[in-house]
Amino acid sequence: MLRWLVRSTVAGSANGDVKNESNRASRKANDAKRQFDYAKREKDLDKKMTYLAEGMSYLSESVEHVSNTTVPLAKVAFAASLLVENVQDNLDEQTKDIVKQLKN
């Protein structure tokens, strides 16, 4: 039971990290899109270049946040695989108990 609690805590924590980084990536991607839209409408070449540069900066930050989800996703996958193993063991044990009771 303690192993299950530890594994589920790790998975829950990593899941929160993934959600946070994903939300940050989405916000930065939206900021980049907004800057690119400004650049599209801008007539002044200097301002257009500034908007494009800012958009690229936001886009790179978005990619960084997406990259930051890799480790927490790996933790979630690992914890999930351990939980499945633990659940399978418990199911096998319960099945044996049921068969044993049915035989009696």
N, C-alpha and C positions, 0 to 999 in steps of 0.2 A: 504494500500500500504506500509506503514511504517513497519507493522508487517512482511509482505512478505520480505522486504529488510533485516530486522534484521535476520529473519530465514535463508534466503539464504546466508547471510554473515557468520552466525554460521556454516552452513553446508559446505560452501566453505573452511572455515578455518580448520574445523575438517577434511575435506577430504584431505587437504594438509598435516596435521599431520599424517594421516594414511599412505599416500604415502611415506612420509619421513621415518617413522618407518619401513614400509614394505621394503623399499630399504635398510635400514641399516641391517635389519634381513637377507635379501638375501645375502648381502655382507659378513656378519659374517658366515653364513652357508657355503658359498663358501670358505671362509678362513679355516673353520673347515675341509671341504672336502679335501682341498689341504694338510693340516697337516696330515690327516689320510692317504692320498696317499703317502706322504713322509714316514710315519711310516711303511707302507706296504713294501716299497722298501728298507728301512734301515736295515742293518745287525747288527750294533752295538746296543745292548740292551738298553744302557743308552740313546742314541740318539732316539731310537724308543719310549721309555717311555716319553721323552721330547716332541716329536711330538704328541704323544697321549694326553698328558696333555694339550698342547697348543690347540689342536683340541677340546678337551672337554671345555676349557675355551671359545673359539670362539662360540661353540655350545650353551653354557649357555647364552652368550651375545645375540645370535640370538633369543633364547627363550624369553629373557627379552624384546627385541624390539617388538616381536610379541605380548607379553603381553601388551606393551604400546599402542597398537592399539585399545584395548578394549574400553577405555573411548571415544576417538574420534569417533569410530564406533557407539557407543551408541548415541553420540551427533548428528551424521549424521542421524541415524534412527529416532531419536526424531524430529529433524528439518524437515525431509522428511514427517513424519506423520502429522505434523502441516501444512506443505505446501499443502499436499493432501487435508486436511480438508478445508483449505482456498480456494483452487482451486475448490473444490466441491461446496462450497457456491457460488462462483462466477458463476460457470456453471449453478447452479439452478436459480440464479437471471437472467442470460442471457436467459435461457429457458423460464422463465416466461415473460420476455420482448418480446421475439419472438412470443409466443402464444398470448399475448395481442395485438401485432401489426397485427397478422394474423386475429384475430377476428374483428379488425376494418376495 
